[in-house]
Amino acid sequence: MTGMMQRGAGLVAGLIWLACAGGALAQEEKRILPVPSVTINAGDVIRDDMLEDRPYRPGQPTFAVVESRLSVVGQAARRTLLAGYPIPINAVEDVKIVKRGVPVRVVLEDSGLSIVTLGSPLQSAGVGALVRVRNMDTGTIVTGIVQADGSVRVSNT
């Protein structure tokens, strides 16, 4: 009888070890994703304090999501992001500093000559984006690159 009890105890100990080892293995397989800690509305700029890390099992979620805080902090939400849920890749975008219809400075620099005028952007755009702008004085449409200061730089070439 004691032999069966020893074998039973050994079997239980082995199962406990297997469960613990399996749990550690499952823990290693989990990936950590940044999720909103509060609801983020469309158009809001995402800050680090709006995010928390949450573990997910492999294969969860089943759609393309943001994997790193660095890739989402400073971006704007394209739609409402619910607290506690992973952030889809297509739900964030660069912050638009030039807004369609809102006058901007249009700067043309060529050979030391600088011409500045006002223009009306035909679309919203972020820094470094190519944007079409209508000159408010002449009605001519030009294409330029959005600068960090919110102006649009037009080249002569």
Backbone as CSV, one residue per row, in Angstrom:
resi,resn,N_x,N_y,N_z,CA_x,CA_y,CA_z,C_x,C_y,C_z
1,MET,0.803,-1.183,0.000,0.000,0.000,0.000,0.853,1.257,0.000
2,THR,1.946,1.220,0.772,2.810,2.404,0.807,3.491,2.624,-0.529
3,GLY,3.749,1.563,-1.285,4.362,1.718,-2.608,3.440,2.456,-3.557
4,MET,2.142,2.131,-3.496,1.169,2.818,-4.349,1.034,4.280,-3.944
5,MET,1.098,4.553,-2.636,0.990,5.932,-2.163,2.196,6.738,-2.605
6,GLN,3.378,6.107,-2.562,4.583,6.817,-2.997,4.518,7.123,-4.489
7,ARG,4.061,6.114,-5.261,3.929,6.352,-6.699,2.884,7.425,-6.978
8,GLY,1.790,7.402,-6.245,0.737,8.419,-6.419,1.260,9.798,-6.074
9,ALA,2.024,9.877,-4.961,2.593,11.161,-4.562,3.595,11.642,-5.601
10,GLY,4.368,10.706,-6.145,5.322,11.066,-7.190,4.623,11.547,-8.443
11,LEU,3.506,10.912,-8.784,2.727,11.308,-9.943,2.148,12.700,-9.747
12,VAL,1.620,12.973,-8.552,1.068,14.294,-8.249,2.159,15.353,-8.316
13,ALA,3.322,15.050,-7.722,4.437,16.005,-7.757,4.857,16.278,-9.194
14,GLY,4.884,15.224,-10.014,5.250,15.392,-11.422,4.245,16.248,-12.165
15,LEU,2.961,16.046,-11.886,1.930,16.859,-12.529,2.014,18.313,-12.095
16,ILE,2.294,18.535,-10.813,2.449,19.909,-10.329,3.630,20.577,-11.009
17,TRP,4.754,19.860,-11.120,5.929,20.424,-11.797,5.611,20.736,-13.248
18,LEU,4.908,19.806,-13.928,4.554,20.006,-15.328,3.644,21.214,-15.479
19,ALA,2.691,21.379,-14.575,1.777,22.521,-14.637,2.546,23.826,-14.443
20,CYS,3.481,23.833,-13.500,4.276,25.043,-13.259,5.173,25.347,-14.448
21,ALA,5.835,24.344,-14.981,6.712,24.539,-16.133,5.903,24.968,-17.343
22,GLY,4.739,24.359,-17.535,3.871,24.728,-18.648,3.383,26.151,-18.508
23,GLY,3.080,26.557,-17.282,2.649,27.936,-17.045,3.756,28.913,-17.351
24,ALA,4.995,28.562,-16.987,6.131,29.437,-17.290,6.335,29.519,-18.792
25,LEU,6.158,28.379,-19.487,6.315,28.379,-20.934,5.241,29.242,-21.577
26,ALA,4.013,29.110,-21.092,2.926,29.922,-21.641,3.176,31.396,-21.357
27,GLN,3.765,31.705,-20.190,4.073,33.091,-19.848,5.092,33.664,-20.819
28,GLU,6.082,32.875,-21.220,7.111,33.348,-22.144,6.538,33.619,-23.531
29,GLU,5.508,32.877,-23.922,4.951,33.020,-25.250,4.058,34.243,-25.382
30,LYS,3.588,34.797,-24.272,2.711,35.960,-24.326,3.475,37.163,-24.842
31,ARG,2.780,38.004,-25.587,3.392,39.252,-26.046,2.706,40.419,-25.339
32,ILE,3.457,41.458,-25.115,2.962,42.631,-24.404,2.626,43.702,-25.443
33,LEU,1.383,44.192,-25.411,0.939,45.218,-26.354,0.505,46.468,-25.597
34,PRO,0.769,47.646,-26.168,0.254,48.867,-25.550,-1.233,49.005,-25.876
35,VAL,-2.045,49.287,-24.869,-3.479,49.512,-25.052,-3.847,50.805,-24.335
36,PRO,-4.883,51.492,-24.782,-5.302,52.713,-24.088,-5.767,52.400,-22.663
37,SER,-5.364,53.223,-21.715,-5.842,53.075,-20.343,-7.108,53.905,-20.144
38,VAL,-7.365,54.821,-21.070,-8.573,55.643,-21.096,-9.086,55.656,-22.532
39,THR,-10.340,56.007,-22.721,-10.864,56.125,-24.082,-10.226,57.337,-24.749
40,ILE,-9.699,57.136,-25.960,-9.045,58.197,-26.724,-9.958,58.539,-27.895
41,ASN,-10.357,59.793,-28.001,-11.273,60.220,-29.049,-10.547,60.490,-30.360
42,ALA,-11.283,60.404,-31.453,-10.727,60.687,-32.777,-10.156,62.097,-32.801
43,GLY,-8.941,62.224,-33.332,-8.272,63.520,-33.410,-7.359,63.820,-32.245
44,ASP,-7.504,63.100,-31.127,-6.639,63.320,-29.963,-5.225,62.837,-30.262
45,VAL,-4.244,63.567,-29.765,-2.850,63.140,-29.871,-2.584,62.178,-28.717
46,ILE,-2.010,61.027,-29.035,-1.789,59.980,-28.037,-0.529,60.267,-27.235
47,ARG,-0.673,60.305,-25.895,0.446,60.520,-24.980,0.780,59.206,-24.283
48,ASP,1.994,59.102,-23.780,2.443,57.885,-23.099,1.592,57.570,-21.877
49,ASP,1.145,58.608,-21.157,0.352,58.356,-19.948,-1.067,57.876,-20.267
50,MET,-1.454,57.847,-21.538,-2.757,57.327,-21.949,-2.706,55.828,-22.239
51,LEU,-1.509,55.220,-22.135,-1.323,53.819,-22.502,-0.905,52.980,-21.311
52,GLU,-1.224,51.691,-21.385,-0.742,50.709,-20.423,-0.360,49.456,-21.203
53,ASP,0.490,48.630,-20.619,0.902,47.388,-21.278,0.012,46.248,-20.802
54,ARG,-0.373,45.384,-21.744,-1.232,44.251,-21.413,-0.735,43.014,-22.156
55,PRO,-0.643,41.874,-21.463,-0.180,40.641,-22.123,-1.299,39.996,-22.954
56,TYR,-0.909,39.435,-24.097,-1.834,38.699,-24.960,-1.200,37.380,-25.359
57,ARG,-2.025,36.350,-25.539,-1.550,35.047,-25.990,-1.210,35.136,-27.472
58,PRO,-0.347,34.234,-27.949,-0.045,34.198,-29.382,-1.333,34.015,-30.183
59,GLY,-1.448,34.742,-31.274,-2.638,34.654,-32.105,-3.748,35.589,-31.666
60,GLN,-3.586,36.239,-30.525,-4.558,37.229,-30.076,-3.898,38.575,-30.089
61,PRO,-4.478,39.602,-30.530,-5.660,39.651,-31.359,-5.365,39.130,-32.772
62,THR,-6.411,38.930,-33.558,-6.244,38.319,-34.875,-6.081,39.351,-35.993
63,PHE,-5.993,40.632,-35.669,-5.803,41.672,-36.678,-4.504,42.418,-36.387
64,ALA,-4.018,43.188,-37.362,-2.748,43.903,-37.219,-2.897,45.032,-36.197
65,VAL,-2.055,44.981,-35.161,-2.132,45.963,-34.088,-0.769,46.610,-33.856
66,VAL,-0.804,47.742,-33.170,0.410,48.453,-32.788,1.155,47.593,-31.780
67,GLU,2.443,47.352,-32.013,3.253,46.477,-31.162,4.097,47.245,-30.141
68,SER,4.300,48.559,-30.363,5.225,49.311,-29.529,4.652,50.679,-29.179
69,ARG,4.905,51.116,-27.956,4.495,52.464,-27.537,5.153,53.535,-28.411
70,LEU,6.424,53.317,-28.756,7.159,54.313,-29.536,6.502,54.611,-30.876
71,SER,5.843,53.615,-31.464,5.239,53.825,-32.778,3.891,54.532,-32.703
72,VAL,3.323,54.701,-31.512,1.996,55.301,-31.400,1.988,56.625,-30.631
73,VAL,2.937,56.820,-29.716,2.983,58.064,-28.945,3.312,59.221,-29.891
74,GLY,2.519,60.280,-29.814,2.699,61.435,-30.692,1.861,61.361,-31.959
75,GLN,1.221,60.226,-32.192,0.337,60.062,-33.340,-1.064,60.541,-32.952
76,ALA,-1.913,60.768,-33.953,-3.299,61.153,-33.705,-4.210,59.955,-33.938
77,ALA,-5.238,59.854,-33.132,-6.215,58.778,-33.309,-7.126,59.130,-34.484
78,ARG,-7.284,58.191,-35.412,-8.178,58.406,-36.555,-9.623,58.118,-36.182
79,ARG,-9.810,57.351,-35.123,-11.146,56.997,-34.632,-11.057,56.802,-33.132
80,THR,-12.184,56.605,-32.487,-12.196,56.404,-31.038,-11.504,55.087,-30.690
81,LEU,-10.569,55.147,-29.741,-9.848,53.966,-29.264,-10.349,53.663,-27.855
82,LEU,-10.917,52.482,-27.693,-11.507,52.118,-26.407,-10.459,51.637,-25.416
83,ALA,-10.646,52.003,-24.163,-9.723,51.600,-23.098,-9.683,50.077,-22.986
84,GLY,-8.455,49.531,-22.885,-8.276,48.107,-22.669,-8.211,47.259,-23.921
85,TYR,-8.435,47.837,-25.082,-8.411,47.069,-26.328,-7.170,47.410,-27.151
86,PRO,-6.583,46.435,-27.865,-5.413,46.710,-28.711,-5.729,47.772,-29.762
87,ILE,-4.701,48.485,-30.195,-4.868,49.573,-31.156,-4.571,49.056,-32.560
88,PRO,-5.561,49.049,-33.455,-5.302,48.635,-34.835,-4.314,49.594,-35.500
89,ILE,-3.464,49.060,-36.366,-2.454,49.877,-37.034,-3.090,51.016,-37.821
90,ASN,-4.222,50.754,-38.470,-4.842,51.782,-39.301,-5.690,52.776,-38.501
91,ALA,-5.657,52.710,-37.170,-6.441,53.618,-36.337,-5.652,54.837,-35.884
92,VAL,-4.380,54.944,-36.295,-3.556,56.097,-35.936,-2.915,56.683,-37.186
93,GLU,-2.580,57.970,-37.112,-1.958,58.657,-38.236,-1.089,59.797,-37.728
94,ASP,-0.269,60.340,-38.611,0.534,61.503,-38.248,-0.389,62.671,-37.928
95,VAL,0.062,63.528,-37.036,-0.706,64.710,-36.676,-0.730,65.655,-37.881
96,LYS,-1.902,66.116,-38.231,-2.079,67.040,-39.356,-1.889,68.465,-38.842
97,ILE,-0.788,69.102,-39.252,-0.561,70.473,-38.788,-1.058,71.491,-39.803
98,VAL,-1.291,71.044,-41.039,-1.897,71.893,-42.062,-3.295,71.337,-42.284
99,LYS,-4.296,72.195,-42.100,-5.694,71.775,-42.237,-6.297,72.356,-43.515
100,ARG,-7.086,71.537,-44.191,-7.733,71.960,-45.425,-8.556,73.228,-45.185
101,GLY,-8.336,74.234,-46.039,-9.106,75.471,-45.967,-8.607,76.492,-44.964
102,VAL,-7.693,76.131,-44.087,-7.152,77.068,-43.095,-5.892,77.705,-43.691
103,PRO,-5.862,79.050,-43.832,-4.732,79.712,-44.488,-3.372,79.359,-43.867
104,VAL,-2.379,79.191,-44.746,-1.004,78.906,-44.331,-0.058,79.843,-45.071
105,ARG,1.137,79.975,-44.524,2.184,80.729,-45.226,2.769,79.825,-46.303
106,VAL,2.894,80.360,-47.496,3.522,79.640,-48.597,4.833,80.369,-48.876
107,VAL,5.935,79.612,-48.828,7.265,80.205,-48.961,7.949,79.630,-50.196
108,LEU,8.425,80.538,-51.058,9.221,80.158,-52.224,10.592,80.787,-52.041
109,GLU,11.622,79.947,-51.986,12.992,80.439,-51.868,13.782,79.955,-53.058
110,ASP,14.467,80.888,-53.712,15.260,80.544,-54.886,16.397,81.553,-55.031
111,SER,17.607,81.065,-55.021,18.809,81.897,-55.222,18.849,83.111,-54.294
112,GLY,18.538,82.913,-53.038,18.608,83.992,-52.067,17.367,84.857,-52.019
113,LEU,16.455,84.676,-52.949,15.213,85.432,-52.980,14.142,84.630,-52.243
114,SER,13.394,85.292,-51.395,12.349,84.618,-50.639,11.020,85.342,-50.848
115,ILE,10.017,84.629,-51.299,8.685,85.188,-51.504,7.734,84.451,-50.566
116,VAL,6.989,85.242,-49.781,6.042,84.667,-48.832,4.652,85.209,-49.146
117,THR,3.681,84.318,-49.210,2.294,84.705,-49.454,1.381,83.786,-48.657
118,LEU,0.099,84.045,-48.706,-0.865,83.188,-48.035,-1.522,82.252,-49.037
119,GLY,-1.775,81.026,-48.585,-2.432,80.060,-49.439,-3.443,79.255,-48.649
120,SER,-4.344,78.605,-49.368,-5.364,77.761,-48.761,-5.101,76.315,-49.153
121,PRO,-4.723,75.475,-48.206,-4.437,74.070,-48.531,-5.688,73.362,-49.059
122,LEU,-5.500,72.498,-50.054,-6.610,71.749,-50.616,-6.826,70.423,-49.898
123,GLN,-5.900,70.057,-48.991,-6.073,68.869,-48.142,-5.273,69.064,-46.860
124,SER,-5.616,68.302,-45.843,-4.875,68.333,-44.580,-3.630,67.470,-44.740
125,ALA,-2.548,67.832,-44.029,-1.306,67.070,-44.159,-0.419,67.280,-42.940
126,GLY,0.486,66.319,-42.740,1.452,66.381,-41.657,2.805,66.850,-42.163
127,VAL,3.755,66.978,-41.259,5.106,67.441,-41.599,5.742,66.514,-42.631
128,GLY,6.324,67.114,-43.669,7.020,66.349,-44.703,6.135,65.866,-45.827
129,ALA,4.838,66.067,-45.706,3.909,65.606,-46.743,3.812,66.622,-47.874
130,LEU,3.555,66.115,-49.052,3.330,66.945,-50.230,1.879,67.407,-50.193
131,VAL,1.650,68.697,-50.375,0.300,69.243,-50.289,0.084,70.266,-51.407
132,ARG,-1.126,70.290,-51.927,-1.485,71.293,-52.939,-2.122,72.474,-52.227
133,VAL,-1.710,73.702,-52.649,-2.172,74.919,-51.998,-2.602,75.916,-53.068
134,ARG,-3.762,76.556,-52.837,-4.232,77.594,-53.757,-3.747,78.951,-53.251
135,ASN,-3.019,79.679,-54.100,-2.560,81.020,-53.763,-3.797,81.897,-53.598
136,MET,-3.945,82.544,-52.434,-5.144,83.319,-52.139,-5.228,84.599,-52.957
137,ASP,-4.098,85.098,-53.461,-4.107,86.321,-54.270,-4.415,86.037,-55.737
138,THR,-3.791,85.000,-56.299,-3.896,84.752,-57.738,-4.799,83.575,-58.089
139,GLY,-5.086,82.695,-57.135,-5.901,81.515,-57.413,-5.107,80.367,-58.011
140,THR,-3.817,80.573,-58.237,-2.956,79.538,-58.806,-2.739,78.425,-57.780
141,ILE,-2.757,77.189,-58.262,-2.515,76.049,-57.371,-1.064,75.619,-57.513
142,VAL,-0.366,75.545,-56.366,1.035,75.111,-56.332,1.144,73.908,-55.408
143,THR,2.234,73.188,-55.541,2.482,72.030,-54.698,3.732,72.282,-53.875
144,GLY,3.661,71.970,-52.589,4.811,72.176,-51.721,4.855,71.147,-50.605
145,ILE,5.899,71.269,-49.787,6.121,70.335,-48.686,5.845,71.047,-47.368
146,VAL,5.053,70.397,-46.507,4.705,70.957,-45.201,5.949,70.977,-44.316
147,GLN,6.222,72.132,-43.715,7.363,72.315,-42.825,6.919,72.183,-41.363
148,ALA,7.864,72.003,-40.470,7.568,71.815,-39.046,6.884,73.035,-38.432
149,ASP,7.133,74.220,-38.973,6.504,75.431,-38.433,5.096,75.656,-38.976
150,GLY,4.588,74.760,-39.822,3.234,74.866,-40.355,3.149,75.577,-41.686
151,SER,4.277,76.042,-42.190,4.270,76.675,-43.514,4.447,75.601,-44.599
152,VAL,4.243,76.024,-45.844,4.416,75.137,-46.990,5.523,75.707,-47.846
153,ARG,6.559,74.896,-48.093,7.703,75.349,-48.892,7.532,74.850,-50.325
154,VAL,7.577,75.801,-51.240,7.418,75.511,-52.655,8.779,75.699,-53.324
155,SER,9.159,74.742,-54.146,10.420,74.893,-54.870,10.131,75.363,-56.283
156,ASN,11.126,75.976,-56.893,10.984,76.533,-58.232,11.202,75.492,-59.311
157,THR,11.633,74.294,-58.929,11.922,73.281,-59.945,10.772,72.348,-60.168
